[in-house]
């Protein structure tokens, strides 16, 4: 079988290039809620106690996520919280609002690490003049993640970076993949996608014609009937897996 020429590789971000789950999301959600409450409480901007705050916030997230999953439209955390504050008469000025978001997100940012092999694999593709893209699902503002990509030295390698909170649609919606391909100016048949989730990453990428490689993670739910085109257990295996199918 003749190998295809590889023109682009597109990566997921969370748990693929940057590890976001060194702590569980359940733990992080509570720490973020505590930070947010403390920020408001210190400035005497909130009248309810923490228990009620957490209950209301959890309910808000649950409703938002249910709607988001049905439509594959991403939650925009900034807009959701602005609406939440208005509904419960929590008056936060524009200047303080940005500080609140930073305080809320701090527990997530503090536990991030770069995934082993990430920079080596990015250097490998960049050296061979392969275009590199990033497509990430996130509810948080793009500026947070651009800072993280800079912090870990990843940003200079990326030709295109797209975040669902800015695009509006989230994986597996085809629009976010198609937008990345268009901005990279490449064909899906000569491009690959690498990610750790079956439905969002692999299924979504395959629907637009991308060759999809699963970055297998212990403990992930891989019960869905989606079959990846390739599979790796760590990023150091990616070069050899790609060379099985493509010319670089």
C-alpha angles and dihedrals in degrees: 000000000000114000121235122237111253114225102166144015119201121197135201110227112213113074089353104069100356123032110230097170105065081121120033118261088239090061093041093050090057094046091049092049090050092050092048093049093047090051092054095039094053089055092044091239097130129062102184123083123252095258092057092043091054093047093050093045093048090050091049092052093046093053092044093049093049091054091043093053093050095052101025086232112141123242111242104215093200093055094041093054093045089055091044092052092049093050093052097038095247104155112210118167121224093255094051093043093069090048090050091054091050092049093047093050096043097095090055094048094048096058099046122119133178114255114250112265095015098121093041093054092045090051090050094056095038092053089055091050093245110155114244126210136176128210116183137177111222139147092205128091117278091237091068092057096042087057090051093049089051092046093056095041094246102115098075090060095055122094092182132015123185128183123194092225088064099035094048097224124077134209130308086037107106094224096074092050093045091049091054092049090049093050091047089046093225138128118248089229090064096043138075134208123211121197144137102234125079102210102031099037109022101030093040094049093046092053090065093044100263122145102242126209119193117221096209115222123192111243097022118130105251096164096112117105096250118125117205121219091227139003137211133180095204137011093252087070094055098087093055093043091052092046090057089068109018143047114230 
